[in-house]
Amino acid sequence: MHTSDQAPQVDGFQRHFSLDEFRANMRARLKDVEIPALHGQHERLVELIVRLYGEVRKLQKETPDPESVASLRGTLQELKSYATRHFQEEEAFMHRIHYPGVAAHVEAHRVFVKTLLDLEARIWRESISFVVDLLYLVVGWLFQHINQLDMGYARFSKGWESPKACTEASPHVVSAASREMGSDSSKSGRELSFRESMRLRLRKTGIDSFDREHLELMNRIVHINTLAGKLILRPPTARDWEEIDQAVAFLLGYCSTHFAGEESWMIEVGYPKRAEHAQEHNRLLVRLKELAGRLTQDRNVYFIVDMNLFISEWFLTHTIRSDALYGEFARSRKLV
């Protein structure tokens, strides 16, 4: 894919996307809730995310100067302010139509805002590099929230979904399950939708062992999403939290092993971008450990949802772009 910038690039979001390409990708992924005022606000949120992406690109290509930092502050402030206004109007709409899922929706908004503010605080307190984590969080959350949770009130407003279905829905309210259900037919529509959305975006590197491991990582992310969806329907027990902790610990361990295997292969074949790739791995592992630690202190199911959306967006972006580069290298050297 063509890019307009030839400067060294170190982040997965940057590897192939120009600003216009990023905008086109975001718009293509956005579903229409078919409520003009709210869809217009969703489109505005996408534009603010595109602007944030531009700030990230700029900051990663040069040493941050006061002007760049001020520009980032302004973008983050506008994003927070607009998201807050949007959430208020969306919640008012749900109350007007007596949407049964409003309480869960409001709680999802609240936890997302808290997570966003916590990450922003780390940007200014610890390192401006946390803006990359914030971008992954916002992109992952926006599309899962709009394309699944928001579609619940959209369908209810048109009489397409019964009150009972809404009160039983998790944050990942979904439309009909994929036609390619196959042996997964006994699984919930929610899990199938989340799995299918990830499967469609996941790309193969052409290296069988790594592709199998990527598929297993995807399955683990789907598993955590499914656990969180179940726990929103009832008060979690101590056993539930133990299961979540085990799933997160397994994901962390599996990522560590997979990353080590990739990096050993890169050394063996002389892959020239190994150092940059290893930096991306290390950053996720550090973040995963932090998230796992926070989870033991903040036993909120919606935090698991936010954490998992961050992980899934990072994983897909990393495999689509960064891992694709070593796949191209392997093919060019006839290693596969």
C-alpha positions as CSV (number, residue, x, y, z in Angstrom):
1,M,0.0,0.0,0.0
2,H,1.3,3.4,-0.9
3,T,2.2,5.9,1.9
4,S,3.0,9.5,1.5
5,D,5.7,9.5,4.1
6,Q,9.1,7.8,3.7
7,A,10.5,8.6,7.2
8,P,11.3,5.7,9.6
9,Q,8.1,4.5,11.2
10,V,8.0,2.5,14.5
11,D,4.3,2.1,15.3
12,G,1.9,-0.4,13.7
13,F,-0.7,2.2,13.0
14,Q,1.9,4.1,10.9
15,R,3.3,1.3,8.8
16,H,0.9,1.5,5.9
17,F,-1.7,4.2,6.6
18,S,-1.5,7.7,5.5
19,L,-4.0,10.1,7.2
20,D,-6.4,9.8,4.3
21,E,-6.1,6.0,4.3
22,F,-6.7,5.8,8.0
23,R,-9.8,8.0,7.7
24,A,-11.2,5.8,4.9
25,N,-10.5,2.6,7.0
26,M,-12.3,4.2,10.0
27,R,-15.3,5.3,7.9
28,A,-15.6,1.9,6.2
29,R,-15.8,0.1,9.6
30,L,-18.4,2.4,11.1
31,K,-22.0,1.1,11.1
32,D,-25.0,3.5,10.8
33,V,-27.4,3.4,13.7
34,E,-29.9,5.0,11.3
35,I,-30.7,7.8,13.8
36,P,-29.3,10.8,11.9
37,A,-28.3,13.0,14.9
38,L,-26.5,10.1,16.7
39,H,-24.9,8.8,13.5
40,G,-23.6,12.3,12.7
41,Q,-22.0,12.4,16.2
42,H,-20.4,9.0,15.6
43,E,-18.9,10.4,12.3
44,R,-17.6,13.4,14.2
45,L,-16.0,11.1,16.8
46,V,-14.3,9.3,13.9
47,E,-12.9,12.6,12.6
48,L,-11.5,13.4,16.1
49,I,-9.9,9.9,16.2
50,V,-8.3,10.6,12.7
51,R,-7.0,13.9,14.1
52,L,-5.6,12.0,17.1
53,Y,-4.0,9.6,14.8
54,G,-2.3,12.5,13.0
55,E,-1.0,13.7,16.3
56,V,0.5,10.3,17.0
57,R,2.2,10.1,13.6
58,K,3.7,13.6,14.2
59,L,4.9,12.9,17.7
60,Q,6.6,9.6,16.6
61,K,8.6,11.2,13.8
62,E,10.2,13.9,15.8
63,T,11.1,15.0,19.3
64,P,8.0,16.5,20.8
65,D,8.2,20.3,21.0
66,P,5.9,22.6,23.0
67,E,3.8,23.3,19.9
68,S,3.2,19.6,19.2
69,V,2.4,18.9,22.9
70,A,-0.1,21.8,23.0
71,S,-1.7,20.5,19.8
72,L,-2.1,17.0,21.3
73,R,-3.6,18.5,24.5
74,G,-6.1,20.4,22.4
75,T,-7.1,17.3,20.4
76,L,-7.5,15.2,23.6
77,Q,-9.6,17.9,25.2
78,E,-11.9,18.2,22.2
79,L,-12.2,14.4,22.0
80,K,-13.1,14.1,25.7
81,S,-15.6,17.1,25.5
82,Y,-17.3,15.8,22.4
83,A,-17.5,12.2,23.6
84,T,-19.0,13.4,26.9
85,R,-21.7,15.5,25.1
86,H,-22.4,12.6,22.8
87,F,-22.8,10.1,25.6
88,Q,-25.2,12.5,27.4
89,E,-27.4,12.9,24.2
90,E,-27.3,9.2,23.5
91,E,-28.3,8.3,27.1
92,A,-31.1,10.9,26.9
93,F,-32.4,9.3,23.7
94,M,-32.3,5.8,25.3
95,H,-34.3,7.1,28.3
96,R,-36.9,8.8,25.9
97,I,-37.5,5.5,24.1
98,H,-37.5,3.6,27.4
99,Y,-34.7,1.3,26.2
100,P,-34.3,-1.6,28.7
101,G,-30.5,-1.8,28.2
102,V,-29.9,1.8,29.2
103,A,-28.3,1.0,32.6
104,A,-25.7,-1.3,31.1
105,H,-25.0,1.2,28.4
106,V,-24.5,4.1,30.8
107,E,-22.1,2.0,32.9
108,A,-20.1,1.1,29.7
109,H,-19.8,4.8,29.0
110,R,-18.7,5.6,32.6
111,V,-16.0,2.9,32.6
112,F,-14.7,3.9,29.2
113,V,-14.3,7.6,30.3
114,K,-12.5,6.5,33.5
115,T,-10.1,4.4,31.5
116,L,-9.5,7.2,29.0
117,L,-8.8,9.7,31.7
118,D,-6.4,7.3,33.5
119,L,-4.5,6.8,30.3
120,E,-4.4,10.5,29.6
121,A,-3.0,11.2,33.1
122,R,-0.2,8.7,32.4
123,I,0.7,10.6,29.2
124,W,1.3,13.8,31.1
125,R,2.6,12.2,34.3
126,E,4.9,9.5,32.9
127,S,5.5,9.5,29.1
128,I,3.9,11.0,26.1
129,S,4.3,7.6,24.4
130,F,1.2,6.4,26.2
131,V,-0.8,8.3,23.5
132,V,-0.3,5.2,21.4
133,D,-2.0,3.1,24.0
134,L,-4.8,5.7,24.2
135,L,-5.3,5.5,20.4
136,Y,-5.5,1.7,20.4
137,L,-8.1,1.9,23.2
138,V,-10.2,4.6,21.5
139,V,-10.2,2.9,18.1
140,G,-11.0,-0.6,19.5
141,W,-13.7,0.7,21.9
142,L,-15.4,3.0,19.4
143,F,-16.1,0.3,16.8
144,Q,-17.1,-2.4,19.1
145,H,-19.3,0.0,21.1
146,I,-21.0,1.5,18.1
147,N,-21.1,-1.5,15.9
148,Q,-22.5,-3.8,18.6
149,L,-23.8,-2.1,21.7
150,D,-25.3,1.0,20.0
151,M,-27.0,-1.2,17.4
152,G,-29.1,-2.6,20.3
153,Y,-30.8,0.7,21.0
154,A,-31.0,1.3,17.2
155,R,-32.9,-1.9,16.6
156,F,-35.1,-1.4,19.7
157,S,-36.1,2.1,18.5
158,K,-37.4,0.6,15.3
159,G,-39.2,-2.2,17.0
160,W,-36.7,-4.8,15.7
161,E,-35.7,-6.1,19.1
162,S,-37.9,-7.0,22.0
163,P,-37.5,-5.5,25.5
164,K,-36.6,-9.0,26.8
165,A,-33.8,-9.4,24.3
166,C,-32.4,-6.0,25.3
167,T,-32.4,-6.7,29.0
168,E,-30.6,-10.0,28.4
169,A,-28.0,-8.4,26.1
170,S,-24.4,-7.9,27.0
171,P,-22.3,-4.9,25.9
172,H,-21.7,-6.8,22.6
173,V,-25.3,-6.8,21.4
174,V,-25.1,-8.2,17.9
175,S,-27.2,-8.8,14.9
176,A,-27.8,-12.3,13.4
177,A,-24.9,-14.7,13.7
178,S,-22.6,-15.2,10.7
179,R,-23.9,-17.4,7.9
180,E,-20.6,-19.3,8.2
181,M,-21.6,-20.7,11.6
182,G,-20.6,-24.3,10.9
183,S,-19.7,-26.3,14.0
184,D,-20.0,-23.1,16.1
185,S,-23.8,-23.1,15.8
186,S,-24.3,-23.8,19.5
187,K,-22.3,-20.6,20.5
188,S,-23.9,-17.3,21.2
189,G,-24.5,-14.7,18.5
190,R,-22.4,-12.3,20.5
191,E,-19.4,-14.6,20.5
192,L,-19.8,-15.4,16.9
193,S,-20.0,-11.8,15.9
194,F,-16.9,-10.8,17.9
195,R,-15.0,-13.8,16.5
196,E,-16.1,-13.1,13.0
197,S,-15.2,-9.4,13.2
198,M,-11.7,-10.5,14.3
199,R,-11.3,-13.3,11.8
200,L,-12.2,-11.1,8.9
201,R,-9.4,-8.6,9.9
202,L,-6.8,-11.1,10.8
203,R,-4.2,-11.7,8.0
204,K,-1.9,-14.6,7.5
205,T,1.9,-14.2,7.4
206,G,2.4,-17.3,5.4
207,I,4.5,-18.9,8.1
208,D,2.4,-21.7,9.3
209,S,3.6,-22.0,12.9
210,F,3.1,-18.3,13.6
211,D,-0.3,-18.2,11.8
212,R,-1.5,-21.0,14.0
213,E,-0.3,-19.1,17.1
214,H,-2.0,-16.0,15.9
215,L,-5.2,-18.0,15.6
216,E,-4.8,-19.3,19.1
217,L,-4.3,-15.7,20.4
218,M,-7.4,-14.6,18.6
219,N,-9.3,-17.5,20.2
220,R,-8.1,-16.5,23.7
221,I,-9.2,-12.9,23.1
222,V,-12.6,-14.1,22.0
223,H,-12.8,-16.3,25.1
224,I,-12.2,-13.3,27.4
225,N,-14.8,-11.4,25.6
226,T,-17.3,-14.2,26.1
227,L,-16.5,-14.5,29.8
228,A,-17.0,-10.7,30.2
229,G,-20.3,-10.9,28.3
230,K,-21.7,-13.6,30.6
231,L,-20.7,-11.8,33.7
232,I,-22.6,-8.6,32.8
233,L,-25.8,-10.6,32.9
234,R,-25.3,-11.4,36.6
235,P,-23.2,-10.5,39.7
236,P,-19.8,-12.1,39.3
237,T,-18.8,-14.7,41.9
238,A,-15.3,-15.3,43.3
239,R,-15.1,-18.3,41.0
240,D,-15.9,-16.0,38.0
241,W,-13.1,-13.7,38.8
242,E,-10.7,-16.6,39.2
243,E,-11.6,-17.8,35.7
244,I,-11.0,-14.3,34.3
245,D,-7.7,-14.0,36.1
246,Q,-6.6,-17.4,34.7
247,A,-7.7,-16.4,31.2
248,V,-5.7,-13.1,31.4
249,A,-2.7,-14.9,32.8
250,F,-2.8,-17.5,30.1
251,L,-3.0,-14.8,27.4
252,L,0.0,-13.0,28.9
253,G,2.0,-16.2,29.1
254,Y,1.0,-17.2,25.5
255,C,2.0,-13.8,24.2
256,S,5.4,-14.0,25.9
257,T,6.1,-17.4,24.4
258,H,4.8,-16.4,20.9
259,F,6.8,-13.1,20.9
260,A,10.0,-14.9,22.0
261,G,9.5,-17.4,19.2
262,E,9.0,-14.7,16.6
263,E,12.1,-12.8,17.7
264,S,14.3,-15.9,17.8
265,W,13.2,-16.6,14.2
266,M,14.0,-13.0,13.2
267,I,17.5,-13.3,14.6
268,E,18.0,-16.7,12.8
269,V,16.9,-15.3,9.4
270,G,18.5,-11.9,9.8
271,Y,15.3,-9.9,9.7
272,P,16.4,-6.2,9.5
273,K,13.4,-4.8,11.5
274,R,13.7,-7.1,14.5
275,A,14.6,-4.4,17.0
276,E,11.5,-2.3,16.1
277,H,9.3,-5.4,16.1
278,A,10.6,-6.4,19.6
279,Q,9.9,-3.0,20.9
280,E,6.3,-3.3,19.9
281,H,6.1,-6.7,21.6
282,N,7.7,-5.4,24.8
283,R,5.3,-2.5,25.0
284,L,2.3,-4.8,24.8
285,L,3.7,-7.1,27.5
286,V,4.3,-4.2,29.8
287,R,0.8,-2.9,29.2
288,L,-0.8,-6.4,29.6
289,K,1.0,-6.8,33.0
290,E,-0.3,-3.4,34.1
291,L,-3.8,-4.2,33.0
292,A,-3.8,-7.6,34.8
293,G,-2.6,-5.8,37.9
294,R,-5.4,-3.3,37.7
295,L,-7.9,-6.0,37.2
296,T,-7.1,-7.5,40.6
297,Q,-7.9,-4.1,42.2
298,D,-10.8,-3.0,40.1
299,R,-13.3,-5.8,39.8
300,N,-15.5,-4.2,37.2
301,V,-16.7,-6.3,34.3
302,Y,-16.7,-3.3,32.0
303,F,-13.1,-2.8,32.7
304,I,-12.5,-6.3,31.3
305,V,-14.4,-5.2,28.2
306,D,-12.2,-2.1,27.7
307,M,-9.0,-4.0,28.4
308,N,-10.0,-6.7,25.9
309,L,-10.9,-4.2,23.2
310,F,-7.5,-2.5,23.6
311,I,-5.8,-5.9,23.3
312,S,-7.8,-7.0,20.3
313,E,-7.1,-3.7,18.4
314,W,-3.4,-3.9,19.2
315,F,-3.3,-7.6,18.1
316,L,-5.0,-7.0,14.8
317,T,-3.1,-3.9,14.0
318,H,0.2,-5.6,14.8
319,T,-0.5,-8.7,12.7
320,I,-2.0,-6.8,9.8
321,R,1.0,-4.4,9.5
322,S,4.1,-5.4,11.6
323,D,3.8,-9.1,11.2
324,A,2.9,-8.7,7.5
325,L,6.3,-7.1,7.0
326,Y,8.2,-10.1,8.2
327,G,5.9,-12.3,6.1
328,E,6.9,-10.2,3.0
329,F,10.5,-10.6,4.0
330,A,10.2,-14.4,4.3
331,R,8.6,-14.6,0.9
332,S,11.2,-12.4,-0.7
333,R,14.0,-14.7,0.7
334,K,12.0,-17.8,-0.2
335,L,11.9,-18.9,3.4
336,V,8.3,-20.0,3.0
